[in-house]
Structure formats: structure tokens, C-alpha cells
Amino acid sequence: MTSAQVDTDKAPEEGYERGLNSRQVQMIAIGGAIGVGLFLGAGANIAKAGPSIILMYALAGVIIFFIMRALGELLLYRPVSGSFAEYSREFLGPFFGYFTGWTYWLMWVVTGMAELTAAAIYIHYWFPDIPQWVSALVFLVLLFVANLISVKLFGEIEFWFSMVKVTAIIGMIVIGVGVLTLGFSQAGDTAAVSNLWEFDGFFPKGIGSSLMTLQGVMFAYLAVELVGVTAGESENPEKTLPKAINTLPWRIALFYVGALTVILAVVKWTEFAEGVSPFVEAFAVIGIPAGAGIVNFVVLTAALSSCNSGMYSTGRMLRTLADNGEAPKVFNKLSSTKTPAIGIAVSVVFMAIGVVLNYLVPEKAFGYVTSVATAAGIWTWLMILISHVRYRRGVVAGRLPASSFPAPGGSVCSYIAIAFLLFVTCLIAYDADARVCLYVMAGWAAALGIGWFVLKSRNPGITERPGEPEFEKIG
């Protein structure tokens, strides 16, 4: 038996409870593809790109599918809870596993900071007398307790959060199609498919302006890879994970391309602006009673869903880092309910600091936080893709066992996705407002580099863990 096969046999047993059933994994996958980036962020993107934003979401969706198929092949080769960090460690070396694990932790902590603040603002819509910090603190505590109780409760909460989002989007599509075909509602006289090209064309501000929205579009897809973190706690990963990943194209086609196509046919693109949810605007134009309140509730669940996922994934990633000697050993402990309680608690403390910061600093800080999350997400996706390319080389050379869920086209689609993500990074560097996240990531990289140097000085053997050297010797 090869060393790779030994790892494959041992990997699934990590001490976690395999408490996520197929229904929950499916909804976690769906929920990961629908977030605040769609419900709120799409408004700013529509204002910049007009109807062509539909094409941008479709293009990014194809790349996301390439990323998820690459991750799926790795997950069925060796399903582990630390997924991205573990594959980076195995195929690129210990430092990349360390860097990816901590960067993914950062992504979810800063996302949690933003989402908690957003959730408090949404509550303020109904209860203006309640201070925002109180609402944020209540949500923080409730989700923290839920994550400590069991992975089953996390899965159930995420299931219902996702159900609300899915129901809202499908409802919007059905109502919009009804307006377009039957002409009812206040929008009946102006709603038409021709709205997609009549107002200065499909690319009203030029192709360049449309491409510049890709950085915001990619933020909307953050967390789609969360299904990979659930691998160590899924009841039957060999069946549930491929199903969740293979249904991604129709989810993107329906929830993003379909919803935005209907909305932009019902409401002229010129009526959208930054900070205005396209769903709120569509409900208002159609004239649905309490439409704004309905959408406010949906966006609230989207924010809480993201924060809930953040607590889940940060605790698991810290445990993976601790397992490899790259974080304090205390994070390795599981509670009596088989949850990484200490890792979750520390992450929650950092999220709480973010609530305070977002309360004190100007509103622009929210945009900075989301751009940092996007940059961290792009790094994670790149590591998945590069690890997949290295894995495929090992399979072709006969050094590694083939996965039961091979990505179509082998490494070709991964190379295409890598080029696309590097292009988006260049767009971020070109945008003066978004560029700040690259400075933050440079500082983060320097801090992690110093941390790695300290780890090596204390434990020289950390660089000799099974990783790239073992990979090259297999066979």
C-alpha cells in the first residue's frame, strides 16, 4: 500500500461527529452560492455594468464550477475537514498549508465582522430604538451557542436560512415572469424583455466597465467552497459531495442569471444604484405590499447564514492548523459534543472586535472588509486549483490513486480558472478603492511569514511534515 493510500484510509477519522445529512449538505451548498453579495451588492454592479452584469455573473459562475469540480476531485481522493489547507500542505508543501489555513480563517473572521454589523442594521429597520451593537451582540451569542451544541444544529440552522433565501429568489422569479407575461401590477406597462438592450444597449457603459465589476461579482460567490469544509462531518461524503457540486450550475443559472434577468426585464437598469438592493427595488416597482420588509428579512437571514458558516469553518480550520503544529495545541481539543469549541470561541472574540470597529469607523470600512474577504477567497480558490493540477500530475504519473469524482477535462479547466482569478486580481489592483485589500493582504502575508519563521525556530521538524517531499517520492 502506498503512503497516499494510507493517508486516504486514515483521513476521514478526525474525531468529528458525522452529523450532516444529505439534505443539510445540499442546502449548505445552495446557501453558499447565495449571499449578501447578490441581495445587496448586485445593485452597485448593475449601476456600473447595466444588463451585461448578467453575463458577468454567468462567466464567473462557470469559473466557480471549475473550482468546485477541482475541489470535488480532491475531496473524493481524501475527504478531510481541513480540505483546502490539507491539500495545499500535501501538494505544495507545509508553508502553503499553514498560509492557506490562516488566510481562510481571516476570510471568515472579517466576513463575520461585516455580516454581524449588516444584520444589526437590518434589525434597525424594524426596531430603530434598539442600538445596533445590542442586536449584533445578541446574534453573535445565539449563533455561538448554536455552533457549540452540535454540528447537527449548525446544519439545521443553515438549512432553514438557505430555505428562506431560495424561496425569496424563486418567488421573485415567478412574480417577475408573471408581470412580463400577464402584465399585472404597477410595472405591467413598462416591464419587457427589451429592457435588457433598449437603454444604451447590453453594454451601456462599455465592456471595460463591465469587466471591472468582476471583483464584486466574485465576492457574491464567496463561501461556495464551504461544502469542502463539511467533508469530515458529512454522513456519506462519497454520495453527498458530488451531488452538491454537480447541482452548482443550475443553482447559478437559476439564482443569479435567472433572477437578475427577470429583475432587469421588469425594472430598467437605470433605476438601480449602489446601496440599493435590486430585490427591494423590484418589489417596490411591482408594488407588492410590505415588499421592502420581506426583502429586509431575507437579507437578514443571508447575513446570519454567512456569520453562522463563518463560526463553523473558523473553528474547523483552527483545529486543522493545530493538528499540524501551526496553531496553539489547545485548538485541537473537541468538546463533549465533538465541536472545536475553543477555536470557535476565539474566532467569535475576533468577530466581536469587528462589530466594535464597524460601529466606530465610517461606512466605507464595510467595503474595505468585504474586499479583504474577496482577496482571501481568491487565494483559497487558487490553492484549490494549483493543488488539483499537482494532484492530476501525480495520478497521470501513477504516483497517486485516482479519485472517484474526476474533474472534466483534467487540469485544463483548472488552468483556465487560475488565469481568470489572476485577471480579477489585476482588476482589483487597477481599482483605487479596492486596491487597499492588496495592501492588507501584503501585511497579512508578512505577519504569517514572521509567524512561520518563529514556528521553524521552535520546531524545525515542522517543515519536514508529509507534504511536497512525500508527494514527489510516492510510487
N, C-alpha and C positions, 0 to 999 in steps of 0.2 A: 504493500500500500504506500502511495506517495505521501509526502508531507502535506500536499494540498488536500488530499483526501482525508487525512487525519483531521486537518482544520475543519473541513466540511462536516465531518461527523460530529465534532465536538461543539461547533459554533452555536447551534440552536439552544443549547442548555446554558442559560445565563442566570438562572435563579428567578426570573420574572414569572409571573402568572400569565399563561396564555389565555387571557380573558376577553380578547377582542374577537367577536364572531364575524361572519361574512357580512351580515347586514351593517354592522358598525364600520368595518373596514371600507366597505363600498361608500358609505356616507362620508367618512373621513376623507376619502379620495375626492369625492364630489365637492365637499366643503373646502378642501384645499385649493380647488380651482375657482372658487367664487369668494371674493373678499371685498373689503372696503375699496380696493383699487378699482373694482367695477362699479360699485354702487355710488361712489363719490368721485374717484379720480378720473373716470371716463368723461366727466363734464369738461374738465380742463383740456383733455386730449381732443375732444370733439371741437372745441373752440379753436384749437391750433391746426387741426387737420381736416375738419369738415367730414363729409361722408367717407372719405378714404380711410378714416380710423378703423372702419370695418375690416379693410384689407390688412391693416397693421396688426390687429388682434388675430386675424386668421394666420398671417405669416408667423407671428410669434407663437401661436398655438401649434403650428407644425413643428417648430424647433423644440417646444416643450415636450411634444410627443416623442421626438428623437431622444431627448434627455431621459424621459421616463422609460423608454424601451431599453436604453443602455443600462439604466438603474435596475430595471426588471431582470435583465440577464444576469447581472451581478448578484441580485437578491436571491435568485433561484440557484446560483452557484454556491452561495454561502449566506443564508438568511441570518443576519445579526442585527441587534437593536441599534448599534452604533453606526450602521451601514456606511455612510459616506466617509467618515473618519477611518473606519476599519479598512475600507478598500483603498483609500489614499495611503494608508500605512503599509498595506500589503504590496501594492503595485508601484508606489512612488517613493516609499521609504518612511521611517518613523517621524521625521520632521514634518512631512506633509500631513500625516495623520494627526499630529499634535496641532498644527496650524489650522487644519480644516475643522477639527472638533471645537476648538476655542472660537473660531470665526462663526461657525453655525450657532454656537451658544450666544455670541454677541448679536447675531442677526435677530434671534428670538427675544432677547432681552430688550433691545431697542424697539422692536416691533411691539412688544408688550407695553413699553412706556407710552408709545403713541396711541395704541388701541385703548388703553385704560383712560387716557385723557379724552379720547374721542367718545368713549362710552359715557363718560361723565357729562360731556356737552350734550349728548342726545337725551339724557335724563333731564337735563336742564330745560329742554324744550317743553316738557310736561310739568316739571316742578321747578320753576325759576327761583324759588326761595331756598332750595337746598344748595348749599355751597358745593362747587364741583369737586373739591378734594374729598368731601364726605362720600359722595357717590363712588368716586374712584376707589377709595379705601374699602367700601363695602363690597364692591365687585372683586377687588383683589383678595380679600379674606375668603369670600364664598368660593371662588374658583380654586384658591389654595387648599381649602379644606376638602373640596371635591376630589382634587388630584391626590390627596393623601389617603383618602378612604380606599380606593381600589381603581385599577385600570378599567374595570367594567363600568364604573360610574363615569369615568372620563369619557369612555366610548359612547355611553348612553347620552350624556350631555351634548357631545359633539354630533351625535346622530340627529337630535332634535333641533339643534342650532342650524345644521345643514338643511334639515327638512323645511324650516322656515324660509331660508334663502331660496331653495329650489322652488317652493310653492309660489313665492313672490314673483320670481322671474317667469315661471310658466304662466302665471296669472296675467302678467304684463303682456306676454306674447299673445295669449288668447284674446285679451281685450283689444290689443292693437290690431290684430288680424280682423277682428270683428268691426272695428272702426273703418279699416281700409276696404273691407268687402261689403259691409252693410250700410256704412255711412252714418251710424248713430253717434250720439254725443256731441259736445260742443266743437270737437275737432273734425267732425264729419265733412265739412265743406272744404277744409284745407289739407286734410290728410290724403296723400297719394304717393305711390311708389316713385313717381317722377321727382319728388323732393330730394331723392338721392343724387340727382345730377342737375336739376334746374337752376340752382343758385350758385352760379360761377363754376359749375362742373363738379366732377367727382373729386378732383384735387384742387379745391378753390384757392389754396394758398401755396400751391406748388408741391412737387414730390419731396423736395428738401425739407420743407416744414413738416410734412407727414412723417418722414423718417425720423425727425427729431423727437417725435412722440414715442418712439420705441422704448426709450428708457422708462417712461411712465407706464407703458403697456406691460413691460416685463415685471414691474412691481406688482401689477394686478395678478400675476401668476405665481408670486412667491407663496410658498407653503404647499405647492402641488407635490413636492418631493417628500412631504411629511409621511406619506404612506410607507416610505422606506424605513422610517424610524419605528414603525409599528411591527416590523418583521419579527422581532424577538418576542412579541406578545400576541401574535395572531394565532388563532386556533389551528388553522390549516394554511400556512403561507404558500404552499405549493399550488393551491387552488385559488385562494382569495386574492393574492397579489397580482397574478396575471390577469384575472378578470377585472380588477380595479384599474389596471394600467391600460388594458385593451379598450375599455369603455371611454377613455380620455378624449379621443377625437370627437365622438358625438356630444360629449359634455361641453367641449369648447365650441363646437358648431352651434349647439342649442343656446347655451347660457351667455356666450359672448357675441358670436357672429349673428345668431338668430335674434337675440334680444336687441342688440344695437341696430340691426337692420330695420326691425319693426319700429323702434323708437324714432329713428331718423326719417322714416317714411311718414310717421304720424306728426312729428314735430320738426319744423325746419331747423337745420343745423345752426343757423344764425342766432337762434334763441338760447343757445347754451353758453355758459361762461364758467370760468374757474370758480370752484366752491359751490357750484350748483349741481346737485345730483340729477343725472338725466332721467332717473326714475321719478323723482319728485316733480320735475318739470313736465314729464309726460302725463302723470296723473293729474297735474294741475290743468294742463291744456285740455285733456279729455273731460275734466270736470267731475271726477269721482269724489264723492263726499268723504271727508277725512283722509283723502289720499296722502297728504303730507304726513299725517300721523302714522298711517300704515307703513310708509316707507321709512319713517324715523325708527319705528320698531324693528323693521327688517335690518336696517343698518346697525342698530344697537346689537342685534344678535350676531351680525357679521363681526363686529368689533370684539364682542365677548368670546366668540368662537376662536378668533385669532389669538386672543390672550390665553384662552384655555389650552390651545395647541402649543403655545409658547412655553407654558409651565410644564406641560408633558414632555416636550422634546428637550428642554434645557436640562432637566433632571437626568434624563437618559444619557445625554451627551457628556455631562459631567462624570457620570459613572463610568462610561467608556474611557474617558481620559484618565480617571483614577485607576482603572484596571491596568492601564499601560504606564503607570508611574508618572503621568503628565499633569496630574492634579492631586491635591491632598487625598490621602487614602480614606479619609472619613467619608468622602463622596461615594465610596464603593459599597457602603452598607445599605442593605434593604430593610425596610420596616417590616413589622409583622404582617402587613397586608401586601408585601412584596413590591413596594414602590420605593424609588430612591428619594426618600423624604428629605434628607439633609440637602441634597443637590437642588431639589425643588425649592426648599426654604431659602437657600442662599440666592437663588435666581429671583425669587419673589422680592427679596430685600432690594436688589438692584432695580427691579421694576418699580418698586415704591419710590426709590430715589428719583426715577424718571418722572413719576407723577408730580413730585415737588418741582422739578426743573421745568416741566412743561407748564406748570401753573405760574411760575415766576417769570419765565423768559417770553419774548414776543412770539406771536403766532407763527412766524417764519420758522421757528425751531421745529415745528411739526414736520415741515417739508424736509428739513435737514435730516431728521431722524429717519424718515422713510427712504431718503436717498442713501443713507448709510446701510440700511437694511437691504436695499437693492444691490449695492456693491458687494455686500457679504453673501447675498444669494447667488450672484453671478460667479463668485469664487467657488461656492459649493457646487454649482452646476458644472463648472469647468473641471473640477476634481472628479466628479462622477464620469464625465466624458473621457478624460485622459486615462482614468483608471480602466474604463471599458476598453479603450484602444490597447492598453498594455495587456489586459486580460485576453483579448482576442488574439494577440500575438502569441500568448502562451498556449492557447487552445490549438491554433494552427500548427504550432511547432510540436504539439504533442506533450507539452510540459504540464498542462492543466486539464482537468476534466471538463467536458462541455456542459453548459447549462441546459436545463430542460426548457428554457424560455429564451431562445436566441433572438437577438435584435435583427430585424430585416435589413439586409444589405451589409451585415457585418459591421465593420468600422466606418464605412463610408458616411453614413448619416451622422455619426459622432464627429467626424472631421468637419462636416458642413455646419453642425451646431456650434463647434468650437470657433469656427471662423465668424459665425453670426454673433456670438457673445463678445468676441474681441471687437467687432464692429460697433456693438452697442456701447462697449467701454470707451471707444473713441468718441462716440456721440456725447457721452457723459463728460468727457474731458473738454469737449468743444463748448458745452453749455456752462456759462459762467455761474449760474445758480446751482446747478447740480454738481459742478466740479468740486465743491467743498467736501463731498463724501470721499473723493480720492485722497484728499489731504488727511482726512480722518483715518482712512484705511492704511495710509503710509505710516501714520503714527502708531496705529494698532500693530502693524507688521513689525515695526521697530521694537515695540514693547514685547511682542511674542518672541522676537529674536533674542532679546536680552534674557527673557524667561528660559528659553531653550539653552542658552549658554550657561545659566545658573544650574539648570537641571543636569546638564552634561558634567559640570564640575562636581556636583554632588553624587551623581550616579553615572559614571562613564559607560556602563553597560546599556544605558537606555538607547543608544544609537545602534546597538547590535541586536535589538529585538527582531524577531522574524518579520521581514519586510522585503525590501528590494533584493538584498543579497540572496535570501532563501528562494525568492521567486526566480532569480536567474539560474539557480542551481537545480531546481526541480527537474526530475526526469533523469 
